[in-house]
Amino acid sequence: MILGLLSDAHGNREAFDQGLAVLREAGAEAVYFLGDAVGYLPGDSVVGAIREAGIEPIRGNHEAMLLAGPDPRREGIFRLGETAAGMSATNRAFVEQWPDRLELATESGPVLMVHGSPRKPLYDYVYPDTDLEPFDVPGTRAVFMGQTHRPFVRALGDTVFMNVGSCGLPRDCGHLGSAGLYDDVTGAARVVRFDIREATAAALRRCGPVAPEVLAVFDRRAEGGCVGE
């Protein structure tokens, strides 16, 4: 079976929908979401899309902050208070059920899905150049993560680590969303990239003004190219 993985949509419903279509076109038979459906771009439309599509999600730090009560000092950027206030009761109840981690048995071996890291599922950050030794999970065939908005695929011994990046707010190349594909028979993992400029423009028209710091992320261009491009 081919597993599809999305993460860090951050309210960008249009880019989330595009990423989901890319995964399905690539043959994904089951899709998982690795957290942070909300934050930065206000609204709960991504949560609704995950629920309606029957995608299995795990919680990110932005869902945790929303449920705990948004920090007014960060509201101007995160917009979680606004999102919580406008969230439907159905979507809130759905998010309340999201686990912090998900473990699956696959033909290639056990896989683990977290938002941050195996050590701290909600709040750790694992970048392309981060030492993976502290995150070793013996006996696990693959670990899938989000959080940093920077995708990579690396190996530590027999374990594949894949950060699937962000489908809605990429921080390496702001015009390229990312997603992950995993063949649970062969253990092959890869990142796919897709141009989200039109989707993001539509999302910004829909949700209205966002913080300048957020807009600046969409204009980033990584030196030396983008992973998976």
C-alpha positions as a printed Julia matrix, in Angstrom:
229×3 Matrix{Float64}:
   0.0    0.0    0.0
   1.13   3.55  -0.72
   0.69   5.92   2.22
   0.27   9.65   1.62
   1.34  12.17   4.26
   0.44  15.84   4.65
   1.3   18.28   7.42
   1.25  21.92   8.46
  -1.55  23.29   6.28
  -2.04  26.22   8.68
  -5.4   27.29   7.33
  -4.36  27.17   3.68
  -7.3   25.01   2.58
  -6.66  25.53  -1.1
  -3.06  24.27  -0.85
  -4.19  21.39   1.36
  -6.7   20.34  -1.31
  -3.96  20.57  -3.94
  -1.62  18.43  -1.87
  -4.31  15.83  -1.33
  -4.96  15.68  -5.09
  -1.23  15.31  -5.78
  -1.0   12.37  -3.37
  -4.02  10.63  -4.84
  -2.69  11.1   -8.37
   0.57   9.53  -7.19
  -1.31   6.45  -6.02
  -1.76   7.08  -2.29
  -4.32   4.61  -0.98
  -4.45   5.99   2.57
  -3.69   9.57   3.63
  -2.59  10.8    7.05
  -2.28  14.34   8.4
   0.58  15.1   10.8
  -0.81  18.16  12.58
  -1.18  21.93  12.41
  -4.32  22.27  10.34
  -4.83  25.67  12.0
  -2.81  28.78  12.75
  -1.47  31.76  10.76
  -4.3   31.78   8.19
  -7.51  32.0   10.25
 -10.35  29.53   9.98
 -11.13  25.84  10.49
 -11.74  24.86   6.86
  -8.75  22.48   6.77
 -10.09  20.7    9.85
 -13.41  20.26   8.07
 -11.67  18.97   4.95
  -9.71  16.38   6.94
 -12.88  15.21   8.67
 -14.96  15.04   5.5
 -12.26  13.17   3.56
 -11.86  10.54   6.28
  -8.16  11.33   6.69
  -6.61  10.06   9.92
  -4.96  12.99  11.75
  -2.64  13.54  14.67
  -2.39  16.69  16.75
   0.14  19.45  16.16
   1.29  22.17  18.53
  -1.16  24.65  17.01
  -4.11  22.36  17.74
  -2.78  21.98  21.28
  -2.51  25.75  21.69
  -5.98  26.31  20.28
  -7.55  23.81  22.67
  -5.6   25.12  25.67
  -6.65  28.7   24.97
  -4.71  30.94  22.6
  -1.97  33.25  23.87
  -3.11  36.84  23.25
   0.53  37.92  22.91
   0.81  35.82  19.72
  -2.7   36.28  18.38
  -1.66  38.82  15.77
   0.42  36.15  14.03
  -1.16  32.82  15.01
  -4.83  33.93  14.78
  -5.83  30.96  16.95
  -8.27  32.93  19.05
 -10.1   34.03  15.93
 -10.08  30.47  14.62
 -11.36  29.04  17.9
 -14.14  31.61  18.08
 -15.37  30.74  14.6
 -14.82  26.99  14.79
 -17.87  24.78  14.48
 -18.73  22.56  17.43
 -18.34  19.54  15.15
 -14.83  20.5   14.09
 -13.76  21.32  17.65
 -14.99  17.97  18.94
 -13.13  16.3   16.07
  -9.83  18.04  16.94
 -10.23  17.14  20.61
 -10.0   13.48  19.6
  -6.74  13.78  17.67
  -3.92  11.75  19.28
  -0.38  13.07  19.79
   1.15  10.11  17.93
   0.09   7.23  15.73
   1.75   3.84  15.31
   0.94   1.54  12.41
   1.91  -2.02  11.59
   2.85  -2.28   7.9
   4.32  -4.95   5.67
   7.72  -3.24   5.81
   7.57  -3.0    9.62
   6.19  -0.63  12.29
   5.93   3.06  11.41
   5.51   6.01  13.75
   3.8    9.32  12.96
   4.36  12.42  15.11
   4.19  16.16  14.56
   7.48  17.1   16.21
   9.67  14.09  17.05
   9.49  10.67  18.73
  10.96  12.32  21.84
   8.51  15.23  22.03
   5.61  14.58  19.67
   4.14  18.09  19.8
   6.99  20.5   20.33
  10.32  19.17  19.0
  11.87  20.42  15.75
  13.79  18.06  13.46
  15.48  19.87  10.57
  17.29  18.45   7.52
  20.64  18.8    9.33
  19.5   17.74  12.82
  21.37  14.83  14.45
  18.92  11.92  14.36
  20.58   9.8   17.05
  18.49  11.24  19.93
  15.32  10.27  18.05
  16.22   6.63  17.4
  13.25   4.29  17.84
  14.66   0.73  17.75
  12.54  -1.69  15.75
  10.7    1.07  13.9
  10.92   0.94  10.09
   9.97   4.58   9.45
   9.29   7.8   11.35
   7.18  10.52   9.75
   7.2   14.11  11.04
   6.2   17.69  10.24
   6.61  20.83  12.38
   9.66  22.46  10.76
   8.04  23.08   7.34
  11.29  21.82   5.8
  11.14  18.38   4.15
  13.8   15.69   4.03
  14.3   11.93   3.82
  17.22  10.43   5.76
  18.17   7.08   7.26
  19.45   6.15  10.69
  20.45   2.52  10.57
  17.45   0.58   9.31
  14.99   3.39  10.09
  13.84   5.92   7.51
  13.11   9.4    8.84
  10.93  11.59   6.65
   9.89  15.12   7.45
   7.05  15.74   5.0
   7.37  19.51   5.24
   4.37  21.79   4.86
   1.6   21.66   2.3
   0.36  25.14   3.15
   3.22  27.28   4.53
   6.61  25.96   3.36
   9.57  27.66   5.02
  12.33  26.67   2.61
  10.74  27.62  -0.71
   7.52  29.45  -0.03
   5.95  28.73  -3.41
   6.37  24.93  -3.17
   4.14  22.89  -0.93
   5.36  19.44   0.03
   3.95  16.03   0.93
   5.27  12.54   1.55
   4.75   9.16  -0.08
   5.68   5.86   1.56
   5.52   2.37   0.07
   4.74   0.24   3.09
   5.91  -2.92   1.3
   9.35  -1.8    0.09
   9.93   0.93   2.69
  10.68   3.51  -0.01
   9.95   7.11   1.03
   9.99  10.28  -1.04
   8.99  13.93  -0.84
   6.87  15.47  -3.59
   6.67  19.22  -4.24
   3.93  21.23  -5.95
   3.53  24.89  -6.82
   1.03  26.5   -4.42
   1.18  30.1   -5.64
  -2.31  30.11  -7.13
  -3.75  28.16  -4.21
  -2.18  30.53  -1.68
  -3.44  33.6   -3.52
  -6.95  32.14  -3.38
  -6.57  31.33   0.32
  -5.45  34.86   1.12
  -8.4   36.33  -0.78
 -10.72  34.09   1.21
  -9.34  34.65   4.69
  -8.34  38.32   4.42
  -5.19  40.04   5.67
  -2.59  38.02   7.58
   0.52  39.12   9.46
   3.38  40.5    7.34
   5.67  37.88   8.87
   3.44  35.17   7.39
   3.3   36.77   3.95
   7.09  36.96   3.94
   7.34  33.17   4.31
   5.58  32.66   0.98
   8.28  34.76  -0.72
  11.23  32.69   0.55
  13.55  30.98  -1.92
  16.14  28.55  -0.52
  19.72  28.9   -1.66
  20.78  25.86  -3.63
  17.26  24.77  -4.56
  14.43  23.0   -2.78
  14.21  19.44  -1.51
  12.09  17.31  -3.83
  11.87  19.98  -6.56
